[in-house]
Amino acid sequence: MDYLIKNTVAIASTEFPDARDLRIRGGYITELGNALAPTPEDPETVIDASGCVAWPGLVNTHHHLAQSIMKGVPEGLNQDLGGWLGSVPYRFWPKVTPDLMYHAARLGLFELIRSGTTTCADHHYLYHSTTTPELEEAVWQAAEELGIRMVVCRGSATETGSHEGMIEHKIEPESVDQIIQRLEETRKKHHQTGPDAMKKLVVAPTSLIHSSSPEGLKAQAEWARANGLKMHSHLLEVTFDETQARKKYGQSAIDYAESCGWLGPDVWYAHLVHSDAHAIERLAATQTGISHCPTSNCRLGSGIAPVIRLAEAGAPISLGVDGSASAESGSMLQELNLTWLIHRAQNGPDATTLEQVLEWGSQSGADILGLYNTGSLAVGKAADLVLYDIDKPRFAGVHVPLMSPLMCGEPVHVKNSFIQGTRIVSDGCVAGLDETELTQSVRNSVAALLNGV
Ligand SMILES: [Zn+2]
């Protein structure tokens, strides 16, 4: 299907900032301009986008979709990361069946799409030695059904390690050989190459410091690079990473990561909240990226990542929602809004600009994921774009309409959304998804999760 989108209030395009119309052919943006005429000889669907602003689809670089059915678990509400991991994700991990994973993934992806997201990187770490492949397949299936661009970051643990939750809940780690064999199976089945792949696989041990061996990390890095795959993990979310790295390996967390081959332009980390000057220097020098997840960092009291200093040093910046067990909104738009605000609280009113934050949430994230031909609205780029309806009282007073979703924050209303030129939201409805059925499925899943815990 080809589209001509006409009469937007504004389009977030640095290539053609004055454009109001946009044409999509064969999944790609072929024209930006004004008063573009329909082409009857080459039929296309004309969409009147009056009252809407067009943005590049947002790119979420860190999620845990399984947690979408673990929101607001009472035991973890007022705990820090270590306590919360034991009370919430690790506690429920052994209970997540492929069926529950499927409904959780549908909910998480629905929430992303509803907030304007077109690409999701999910850090899926529910693997132990006896896990069946269906648990991972449920994630791929949900993504395929909703039409979202999907990056599965394949988590792993080779040791129960220093996170108490894994020991407490008797989660049996995999061997390095098992991890690589399973990675290879997924790579053959799902991974696509190319700058606008719809499905990508990433090598993503869950924690470098707490549940992986140096040999396992080196083996996974070597395998990832031999196969042209990117690498991802958590790092320096709390100071425990730093103290454990010094205790176990006699060096800082960032130096340990580097010694295992885990810094580079093909690596990005969630959080990096406790990066010191040396860590910032190494991250920037190696072009290692960050997925900044401010809502989760606030919710768990972890701190504020030094994103402004990382950006000034030249490190690649992207944004992520993190799992909904510690960021209940599941909204990328909320992450943009909070990123815009929170660094001003810390660094002053000129610390962030609206344009910079949108770039972090779109093109910069796409680049970190290797999806270079997505993430912005320009001729030749894959047509991943969102039409936010701002024809509402709360947006009407804003003097810069293009940025009103970012400034005003949630609730936003995505009227239409496209991924690789396919319309996945039509007049506010996510294609192929019945919200009443989803709500009931999620309620049933929560009940099943609690059963016997
Ligand atoms: Zn995470």
Residues whose N, C-alpha, C, O or C-beta is under 5 A from the ligand:
A	BS01	ZN	A270 D322
